[in-house]
Amino acid sequence: MRLDRIEREENVLVDVIQCTGNPGLNATSLSCRTVDVSEGGMKVSSDLDIPVATVLGLRLDFSSELYRLEGEVRWCKTEGKHYVGLLIDEDSPDYVNWARMFQLDF
């Protein structure tokens, strides 16, 4: 697995699947922006503070291809905006295609 971070700003639609730190966020949908991406994770900016260990559904449209992924929030920090670091679940529906994109050095 390549862990190189590639700066890339793209819209990502986020669905909160499970948030034990703030159950009121469960089933919330929001639009976020990627800051950087890698094969195994990504950093996104959000208008909401999303607690560590929250499980998210992600929909990204990169290079005319739609990726449906799931990820877990591993860290969060606030610097004017909220930033979260996500670990992508390798069992996500489109993980194989997502990982292939990094093999091609996009």
HELIX and SHEET records of a PDB file:
HELIX    1   1 PRO A   23  LEU A   25  5                                   3    
HELIX    2   2 TYR A   95  GLN A  103  1                                   9    
SHEET    1   A 7 ILE A   6  GLU A   7  0                                        
SHEET    2   A 7 SER A  29  VAL A  37 -1                                        
SHEET    3   A 7 ASN A  11  GLN A  18 -1                                        
SHEET    4   A 7 VAL A  55  PHE A  62 -1                                        
SHEET    5   A 7 GLU A  65  THR A  78 -1                                        
SHEET    6   A 7 HIS A  82  ILE A  88 -1                                        
SHEET    7   A 7 GLY A  41  SER A  46 -1                                        
END                                                                             
